């Protein structure tokens, strides 16, 4: 006997009954009907931050001493990690000094800035990261950012555990040792804000030109 196809409405009923039966079996076994999860897609990479000396829009505001964060306890810091990051950042800065290609030089400075910032997040009192981040900012025209860090560096010399290291950095900045000033700060040595800070570092000497230019007095006032 040849089977005849079911009318459309009866086929729909049979499909609905099958779905109900499957649902009942799942529920009786403690299961539920859930839609499949969406496919996993990797998040797009953030656009890299490129630091350019000509872009001064991200310079800092002057330090507000009334809004400074409280001192971080030793247990909250990671000095060893900060030291490693600062050392890596210093290597990137040294590479930038030797690099002749502008794009590669700016890439190296960008890497150094990011490493120094991360180091200071791990230990805000790391002298190497503080001084060299100031130098990196000076290289890319962030004058106020650089000044803020130099001011912080100068204040850290009051702590006995940082005094010698801070003094060595300040001597390099002022050209006290062999009159070899740090070339990273050359572009901001004529800035009045920088000269005012240098005068305070020189003990408010009447003529701070020697400190500003490492003993060379043939520069413009």
Wavefront OBJ file of the C-alpha trace (Angstrom):
o trace
v 0.000 0.000 0.000
v 1.534 3.345 -1.070
v 1.746 5.946 1.698
v 0.191 9.246 0.907
v 1.869 12.498 1.994
v 0.319 14.172 4.988
v -1.571 17.378 4.484
v 0.523 20.460 5.303
v -1.311 21.221 8.558
v -0.835 17.617 9.787
v 2.910 17.767 8.972
v 3.152 20.986 10.985
v 1.404 19.337 13.919
v 3.800 16.384 13.767
v 6.808 18.780 13.777
v 5.404 20.681 16.766
v 4.782 17.437 18.656
v 8.355 16.318 17.954
v 9.700 19.600 19.302
v 7.546 19.310 22.429
v 8.679 15.723 22.937
v 12.363 16.744 22.644
v 11.794 19.609 25.047
v 10.112 17.270 27.525
v 12.996 14.802 27.322
v 15.535 17.561 27.981
v 13.576 18.928 30.904
v 13.121 15.484 32.382
v 16.921 15.061 32.234
v 17.507 18.421 33.833
v 18.541 20.122 30.544
v 17.314 23.311 28.937
v 17.117 24.561 25.419
v 19.558 27.425 25.066
v 20.821 29.184 21.963
v 24.455 28.606 21.021
v 26.928 31.193 22.282
v 28.066 33.912 19.889
v 31.395 33.304 18.163
v 34.457 34.652 19.958
v 36.105 37.506 18.121
v 39.392 39.121 19.182
v 39.162 42.745 20.237
v 40.769 45.136 17.781
v 44.184 46.409 18.798
v 44.247 49.978 20.035
v 45.949 52.427 17.747
v 49.539 52.968 18.923
v 50.327 56.281 20.555
v 52.861 58.145 18.459
v 54.646 60.952 20.251
v 55.804 63.799 18.068
v 57.873 66.778 19.103
v 55.652 69.053 17.033
v 52.524 68.010 18.940
v 52.398 70.058 22.144
v 48.723 69.508 22.887
v 49.377 66.984 25.642
v 51.716 69.076 27.783
v 51.037 68.940 31.513
v 49.600 71.492 33.869
v 51.977 72.817 36.528
v 52.157 70.674 39.639
v 49.480 71.529 42.198
v 50.994 70.744 45.597
v 47.589 71.022 47.224
v 46.312 68.029 45.259
v 49.217 65.615 45.533
v 48.565 61.964 46.262
v 49.546 60.689 49.724
v 52.886 58.952 50.013
v 52.854 55.289 48.997
v 53.994 52.807 51.624
v 56.815 50.383 50.882
v 54.440 47.408 50.870
v 52.402 49.047 48.095
v 55.434 49.455 45.855
v 57.383 47.114 43.583
v 60.915 48.573 43.631
v 62.586 45.677 41.812
v 60.047 45.738 38.993
v 60.380 49.516 38.734
v 64.167 49.245 38.546
v 63.964 46.711 35.696
v 61.484 48.848 33.762
v 63.577 51.988 34.276
v 66.662 50.179 33.028
v 64.788 49.034 29.922
v 63.465 52.556 29.356
v 66.977 53.991 29.667
v 68.178 51.565 26.982
v 65.370 52.793 24.696
v 66.398 56.413 25.351
v 70.013 55.624 24.502
v 68.860 53.958 21.305
v 66.854 57.068 20.401
v 69.945 59.237 20.876
v 71.848 57.158 18.303
v 68.975 56.735 15.836
v 69.194 58.892 12.727
v 65.795 58.056 11.277
v 63.147 60.364 12.729
v 60.333 57.796 12.813
v 62.481 55.169 14.507
v 63.809 57.772 16.924
v 60.307 58.846 17.952
v 59.249 55.200 18.278
v 62.151 54.597 20.654
v 61.265 57.667 22.730
v 57.627 56.583 22.845
v 58.699 53.179 24.132
v 60.939 54.812 26.724
v 58.155 57.114 27.954
v 55.757 54.193 28.374
v 58.375 52.162 30.269
v 59.248 55.050 32.605
v 55.573 55.748 33.330
v 54.986 52.077 34.131
v 58.066 52.060 36.347
v 56.753 55.032 38.314
v 53.398 53.315 38.742
v 55.294 50.441 40.366
v 57.488 52.753 42.443
v 56.861 56.520 42.331
v 60.232 57.122 44.011
v 62.451 55.534 41.376
v 65.051 58.209 40.608
v 66.180 56.764 37.266
v 62.634 56.683 35.902
v 61.843 60.159 37.254
v 64.902 61.860 35.777
v 64.844 60.071 32.445
v 61.107 60.570 31.955
v 61.804 64.282 32.430
v 64.539 63.976 29.794
v 62.233 62.134 27.397
v 59.536 64.770 27.783
v 62.143 67.464 27.139
v 63.111 65.724 23.906
v 59.544 65.817 22.592
v 58.661 69.341 23.704
v 56.553 68.549 26.805
v 58.291 71.286 28.772
v 55.867 71.518 31.700
v 55.720 67.723 32.040
v 59.506 67.725 32.233
v 59.560 70.549 34.776
v 57.035 68.761 36.997
v 59.251 65.678 37.112
v 62.404 67.687 37.753
v 60.646 69.438 40.609
v 59.661 66.063 42.034
v 63.222 64.820 41.614
v 64.588 67.851 43.444
v 62.175 67.220 46.323
v 63.235 63.570 46.624
v 66.751 64.529 47.658
v 65.380 65.311 51.119
v 65.068 61.556 51.760
v 68.349 60.013 52.874
v 67.825 56.853 50.791
v 67.562 58.888 47.589
v 69.998 61.729 48.314
v 73.095 60.439 46.517
v 71.226 59.186 43.462
v 69.280 62.449 43.124
v 72.474 64.474 43.535
v 74.132 62.546 40.689
v 71.168 63.259 38.409
v 71.095 66.960 39.306
v 74.840 67.243 38.744
v 74.369 65.831 35.251
v 71.507 68.232 34.596
v 73.496 71.243 35.824
v 76.775 70.272 34.187
v 78.655 70.242 37.480
v 80.733 67.209 36.533
v 83.161 68.009 33.734
v 80.714 70.629 32.423
v 78.991 67.944 30.357
v 75.320 68.816 30.585
v 72.622 66.371 29.571
v 71.868 67.148 25.893
v 68.288 65.901 26.276
v 67.407 69.222 27.958
v 69.153 71.510 25.456
v 65.941 72.654 23.755
v 64.454 73.944 27.006
v 67.510 75.553 28.604
v 66.486 79.016 27.404
v 62.928 78.619 28.737
v 62.337 81.063 31.647
v 60.532 78.367 33.640
v 63.496 76.039 33.310
v 65.981 78.769 34.234
v 63.971 79.655 37.337
v 64.028 76.033 38.457
v 67.745 75.752 37.706
v 68.413 78.854 39.812
v 66.750 77.142 42.791
v 68.782 73.993 42.192
v 71.943 76.121 42.064
v 71.088 77.534 45.454
v 69.448 80.671 44.037
v 72.826 81.925 42.865
v 72.913 85.469 41.580
v 74.148 84.245 38.196
v 72.804 80.788 37.370
v 73.995 80.872 33.759
v 76.835 78.501 34.575
v 74.374 75.934 35.894
v 71.965 76.367 33.024
v 74.591 75.934 30.342
v 77.130 73.826 32.186
v 79.595 76.652 32.719
v 79.285 78.047 29.198
v 78.500 81.743 29.521
v 78.477 82.522 25.810
v 74.800 81.625 25.473
v 72.063 84.274 25.269
v 70.465 85.324 28.528
l 1 2 3 4 5 6 7 8 9 10 11 12 13 14 15 16 17 18 19 20 21 22 23 24 25 26 27 28 29 30 31 32 33 34 35 36 37 38 39 40 41 42 43 44 45 46 47 48 49 50 51 52 53 54 55 56 57 58 59 60 61 62 63 64 65 66 67 68 69 70 71 72 73 74 75 76 77 78 79 80 81 82 83 84 85 86 87 88 89 90 91 92 93 94 95 96 97 98 99 100 101 102 103 104 105 106 107 108 109 110 111 112 113 114 115 116 117 118 119 120 121 122 123 124 125 126 127 128 129 130 131 132 133 134 135 136 137 138 139 140 141 142 143 144 145 146 147 148 149 150 151 152 153 154 155 156 157 158 159 160 161 162 163 164 165 166 167 168 169 170 171 172 173 174 175 176 177 178 179 180 181 182 183 184 185 186 187 188 189 190 191 192 193 194 195 196 197 198 199 200 201 202 203 204 205 206 207 208 209 210 211 212 213 214 215 216 217 218 219 220 221
